[in-house]
Amino acid sequence: QVNSKAGEPPCKESHVVLLSPVGKIEISGCERGLHEIKLPKMSVLPAGAESLGTCEVCEGAEEMPEPLEQCTAWLRAYFCEPATVGNLPVPAFHHPLLQQDSFTRQVLWTLLNDVKFGEAVSYKQLAHLAGHSRAARAVGSAMRSNPIPIIIPCHRVIRSSGDTGSYGGGQLLKEWLLSHEKLQKEKLA
């Protein structure tokens, strides 16, 4: 149960599991927005990034609030039809971290709005984009606390050296996502 603001009733949380090319992705949220996306921990890279395969809801499809429907449609497009992602609405977010005004929220919104599909940005560049040019380490902390990975694309944030850096879903998943986006962007070019 997530409470957003004092005086508001607790939300009725729903859960969906999406079977994706990278494994089972767990999504939770309510009628007000997404709470969290949990990525699978990967120890083996799935078949090549170019084999998009299917992306289907395997649990929880019965009664999905609109934000979860939008999220599953968005993720399905991301994995299977990346050219259409830009035409889809980004689902509403209803996570306390994204409700309050904070450095983390500002950095995550900057990332969502300014770093496009197939692009990568360094922690230092993202700090600069968010108006805090000396806060590269704090940007790393913001990425670690991102409750909505893939949609808020923290996998696109890499080290200045070009190394991918760490990722909540693990190094292999981050590399797969970056490779997937690069290949899809080349196909669209």
SULCORVEN-V147033 format. One record per helix or strand of 3 or more residues. SS is the DSSP state (~ for helix, > for strand). FROM is the first residue (numbers start at 0). TO is the last residue. If there is no record, write none. Layout:
ss->[SS/SS]
from->[FROM/FROM]
to->[TO/TO]
//
This chain:
ss->[>/>/>/>/~/~/~/~/~/~/~/~]
from->[13/22/32/55/65/81/95/102/122/135/153/170]
to->[19/29/37/58/79/86/98/113/128/143/155/187]
//
